[in-house]
Structure formats: structure tokens, C-alpha cells
């Protein structure tokens, strides 16, 4: 997929908010009124760690297959 362009960033909301909203863990209203910044960071971590671990497993499997 290299060379096909770059992924689009969130142009109108902070990236942290964009990730949380797009993953369905919070609404913009909740992020502005209910949750603290620390809460948002914890939610982000809860999303990103499993995604990273999944990516790492896929990379290791690819390396085994090709190596």
C-alpha cells in the first residue's frame, strides 16, 4: 500500500478526540462535559494497546512466513 498517499488526519477536532469518537467510546459532548483529559488518555490507551499488539502479531507472523 505504500505510495498510495497518506491517511487523512482529523482536520476539525483534536486527534485524541477523533480517535475516541471514531471508535465509539465517547461523544464530542461527553469529551467536553463529562470526561477529564486523564480519562481521555486512559480511553485512548485502552484502544491503542490492543491495536498495537495485533499489529505486532501480524508483523511477526509475516516475518515467519517470509523468513
Secondary structure, 3 states (H helix, E strand, C coil): CCCCCCCCCCCCCCHHHHHHHHCCCCCHHHHHHCCCHHHHHHHHHHHHHHHHHHHHHHHHHHHHHHC
